[in-house]
Amino acid sequence: MRCASALIAVALLAAPAAGQAPATDTPEATVRTLHQGLVEAADGETIDERYRRLQPVITATHDLPYIAEFAIRRQWPSLTADDRQRFVTAFEKQSVMTYASRFTGVSEDTFEMAGTAKSNAARTQISAAIKRADAADLPLEYLLHERDGSWKIINIVADGVSDLALKRAEYQRILTDGTIDDLIRHLDQQTARLQ
């Protein structure tokens, strides 16, 4: 009985306190925080519950405003402050909802960290993989940069395909003949379809 009590006490001391900020002080910690957050949210019964659990994790581990701006870099300078904020908000919602809809059956064994490669002083690449029982492992490359003492994901390359490059191509197609309102509407529709 005393042994069990001691183990519980150690577990409680080791666990992060409720409301504690996710660990993002190193690139490895950021990727581990993302993976752990995906695992912990996976048992949510509804997509809305998974969204609520993942929202603080995704916003802590990703530099979503930077990614949003980079994805429409050509048009960004011509946008008003209000249009920029509306776009970033729609982009953040769509990003979190994508995670909430895709990562439903993951466990502690799903993710594997493979290594770190320093790109330069300000950026780091982390290699990882998604383990799959019925197919080859899916290789992941996380590109992170440091901002205000916190390491944030700015791109994910899955099996050789850059998520940021896909977003840039998709958004530029819409903005070639459309407006920022069209792009925001497109993101809102994507978010609604995932629910």
C-alpha positions as CSV (number, residue, x, y, z in Angstrom):
1,M,0.0,0.0,0.0
2,R,2.8,2.4,0.9
3,C,4.6,1.5,-2.4
4,A,1.4,2.2,-4.4
5,S,1.0,5.6,-2.6
6,A,4.6,6.5,-3.4
7,L,4.2,5.6,-7.1
8,I,1.1,7.8,-7.3
9,A,2.9,10.7,-5.6
10,V,5.8,10.4,-8.1
11,A,3.4,10.3,-11.0
12,L,1.6,13.4,-9.8
13,L,4.9,15.2,-9.4
14,A,6.1,14.2,-12.8
15,A,2.8,15.2,-14.6
16,P,2.4,18.8,-15.8
17,A,0.1,20.8,-13.7
18,A,-3.4,21.6,-15.1
19,G,-3.2,24.7,-17.2
20,Q,0.6,24.5,-17.5
21,A,2.0,25.8,-20.8
22,P,3.0,23.1,-23.3
23,A,6.7,22.4,-23.5
24,T,8.2,24.2,-26.5
25,D,11.6,25.3,-25.2
26,T,13.5,23.0,-27.6
27,P,12.6,21.7,-31.1
28,E,12.3,18.1,-29.7
29,A,10.1,19.2,-26.9
30,T,7.7,21.0,-29.3
31,V,7.4,17.9,-31.5
32,R,6.9,15.6,-28.5
33,T,4.2,18.1,-27.2
34,L,2.4,17.9,-30.5
35,H,2.5,14.1,-30.6
36,Q,1.4,13.8,-27.0
37,G,-1.4,16.2,-27.5
38,L,-2.6,14.2,-30.5
39,V,-2.6,11.0,-28.5
40,E,-4.4,12.6,-25.5
41,A,-7.1,14.2,-27.8
42,A,-7.7,11.0,-29.8
43,D,-10.1,9.5,-27.3
44,G,-12.4,12.5,-27.5
45,E,-15.9,11.1,-28.4
46,T,-16.7,14.0,-30.8
47,I,-14.7,16.1,-33.2
48,D,-15.7,19.2,-31.3
49,E,-14.2,17.6,-28.1
50,R,-11.0,16.8,-30.0
51,Y,-10.9,20.3,-31.4
52,R,-11.2,21.8,-27.9
53,R,-8.4,19.6,-26.6
54,L,-6.1,20.2,-29.6
55,Q,-6.6,24.0,-30.0
56,P,-4.2,25.0,-27.2
57,V,-1.7,22.3,-28.3
58,I,-1.7,23.3,-32.0
59,T,-1.5,27.0,-31.3
60,A,1.4,26.4,-28.9
61,T,3.4,24.1,-31.2
62,H,2.8,25.8,-34.5
63,D,3.5,29.4,-35.6
64,L,0.1,29.6,-37.4
65,P,0.2,33.4,-38.0
66,Y,3.6,33.0,-39.7
67,I,2.4,30.1,-41.8
68,A,-0.7,31.9,-42.8
69,E,1.2,35.0,-43.8
70,F,3.8,33.0,-45.7
71,A,1.2,31.1,-47.6
72,I,-0.1,34.3,-49.2
73,R,3.1,36.3,-49.1
74,R,2.5,38.0,-52.4
75,Q,-0.9,39.4,-51.4
76,W,-0.1,40.0,-47.7
77,P,1.2,43.6,-48.0
78,S,-1.9,44.8,-49.8
79,L,-4.3,43.4,-47.1
80,T,-5.8,45.6,-44.4
81,A,-5.1,44.7,-40.8
82,D,-8.7,43.5,-40.5
83,D,-8.4,41.2,-43.5
84,R,-5.2,39.8,-42.2
85,Q,-6.7,39.0,-38.8
86,R,-9.8,37.4,-40.4
87,F,-7.6,35.3,-42.6
88,V,-5.4,34.2,-39.8
89,T,-8.4,33.3,-37.6
90,A,-10.0,31.2,-40.4
91,F,-6.6,29.5,-41.1
92,E,-6.1,28.6,-37.4
93,K,-9.6,27.1,-37.2
94,Q,-9.1,25.1,-40.3
95,S,-5.7,23.9,-39.2
96,V,-6.9,22.7,-35.8
97,M,-10.0,21.1,-37.2
98,T,-7.8,19.2,-39.7
99,Y,-5.8,17.7,-36.9
100,A,-9.0,16.9,-34.9
101,S,-10.5,15.0,-37.9
102,R,-7.4,13.1,-39.0
103,F,-5.9,11.9,-35.8
104,T,-8.6,9.8,-34.2
105,G,-7.0,6.4,-33.7
106,V,-3.5,7.2,-32.5
107,S,-1.7,5.9,-29.5
108,E,1.7,6.3,-27.7
109,D,3.1,3.8,-30.3
110,T,1.9,5.7,-33.3
111,F,4.7,8.3,-33.4
112,E,8.5,7.7,-33.5
113,M,11.1,10.4,-33.2
114,A,14.0,9.7,-35.5
115,G,16.5,12.6,-35.1
116,T,17.4,16.3,-35.3
117,A,19.3,18.1,-38.1
118,K,20.3,21.7,-37.5
119,S,19.4,23.7,-40.6
120,N,20.9,26.9,-39.4
121,A,21.0,28.9,-36.2
122,A,17.4,30.0,-36.4
123,R,15.8,26.8,-37.8
124,T,15.9,23.1,-37.0
125,Q,14.5,20.1,-38.7
126,I,13.2,17.1,-36.7
127,S,12.7,13.7,-38.3
128,A,9.9,11.5,-37.1
129,A,7.5,8.9,-38.4
130,I,3.9,7.7,-38.1
131,K,3.9,3.9,-37.5
132,R,1.3,2.1,-39.5
133,A,0.4,-1.6,-39.1
134,D,-0.9,-2.1,-42.6
135,A,1.6,0.0,-44.6
136,A,5.1,1.3,-44.5
137,D,5.8,4.0,-41.8
138,L,5.0,7.5,-43.0
139,P,8.2,9.7,-42.7
140,L,7.7,13.2,-41.3
141,E,10.1,16.2,-41.4
142,Y,9.2,19.0,-39.1
143,L,10.7,22.4,-39.8
144,L,10.8,24.7,-36.8
145,H,12.0,28.2,-36.0
146,E,12.5,29.9,-32.7
147,R,10.4,32.9,-31.7
148,D,10.5,34.6,-28.3
149,G,12.3,31.6,-26.7
150,S,9.8,29.1,-28.0
151,W,10.3,26.6,-30.9
152,K,7.4,26.5,-33.4
153,I,6.6,24.3,-36.3
154,I,6.4,26.2,-39.6
155,N,6.2,23.3,-42.1
156,I,5.6,19.6,-42.1
157,V,6.9,17.4,-45.0
158,A,5.0,14.1,-45.0
159,D,6.5,11.4,-47.3
160,G,8.3,14.1,-49.3
161,V,5.3,16.4,-49.7
162,S,5.4,19.9,-48.1
163,D,2.2,20.9,-46.4
164,L,3.2,24.6,-46.8
165,A,3.9,24.2,-50.5
166,L,0.4,22.6,-51.0
167,K,-1.3,25.4,-49.1
168,R,0.6,28.1,-51.1
169,A,-0.4,26.5,-54.4
170,E,-4.1,26.1,-53.3
171,Y,-4.4,29.6,-51.9
172,Q,-2.7,31.2,-54.9
173,R,-5.2,29.5,-57.2
174,I,-8.0,31.1,-55.3
175,L,-6.5,34.5,-55.1
176,T,-5.5,34.6,-58.8
177,D,-9.1,35.3,-59.8
178,G,-10.6,35.9,-56.4
179,T,-10.3,38.0,-53.2
180,I,-9.3,37.4,-49.6
181,D,-13.0,37.0,-48.9
182,D,-13.1,34.1,-51.3
183,L,-10.2,32.5,-49.6
184,I,-11.6,33.0,-46.1
185,R,-14.9,31.5,-47.3
186,H,-13.0,28.5,-48.8
187,L,-11.3,27.9,-45.4
188,D,-14.5,28.2,-43.6
189,Q,-16.1,25.7,-45.9
190,Q,-13.2,23.3,-45.4
191,T,-13.6,23.6,-41.7
192,A,-17.4,22.9,-41.9
193,R,-16.9,19.8,-44.1
194,L,-14.5,18.3,-41.5
195,Q,-17.0,18.7,-38.6
